[in-house]
Amino acid sequence: MLLFPVAVAPSEHNIRLLTDMGFSRARAVNALRRTGDNVETATTFLLQEDPEEVAAAERDGDSSGGASSQEEEDAGDMRGQ
């Protein structure tokens, strides 16, 4: 479910805020993309995720909580800019 209709690249600052709260980078990037790079909304999104689904995704090797491989690559590309 995309909460924000226009794709917005998450800022490194906002990613850092979420990872400093204890969320994985992949989950932070995913949440920020879904919420238009809004930290408050992304935090709410992350806190409301079903813990069982997150745990299952992490067990299956998808620590993004739903982010695709392409999203992971894009996040890596943004770090290099």
Buried (B, 14 or more C-beta within 10 A) or exposed (E): EEEBEEEBBBEEEBBEBBBEEEBBBBBBBBBBBBBBBBBEBBBEBBEEBEEEEBEEBBEEEBBBBBBEEEBBEBBEEBEEE
